[in-house]
């Protein structure tokens, strides 16, 4: 498996090479892949279908953060900080 920027940042966080604030700042500064349609009805259809037959994790996406949390590599508090940083990046890109 090829390492992604997200994977590398999470590994640096776990190793203590980067602080939570540094990783969150880098998450805010990067471009995140769009994973779902914007239309609400379409998004709801997409979400329902994803529960039936989930797509594989998208490398370089927030899927990697969720997987790290699921494995116990990051805490709930860290997950929340990183989720907010990703939301900030997506909101900034939409402006």
KANORVEN-V274234 format. One record per run of one state. SS is the DSSP state (2 for helix, 1 for strand, 0 for the rest). FROM is the first residue (numbers start at 1). LEN is the number of residues. If there is no record, write none. Layout:
ss->SS from->FROM len->LEN
ss->SS from->FROM len->LEN
This chain:
ss->0 from->1 len->4
ss->2 from->5 len->11
ss->0 from->16 len->4
ss->2 from->20 len->10
ss->0 from->30 len->10
ss->2 from->40 len->13
ss->0 from->53 len->10
ss->2 from->63 len->9
ss->0 from->72 len->4
ss->2 from->76 len->19
ss->0 from->95 len->1
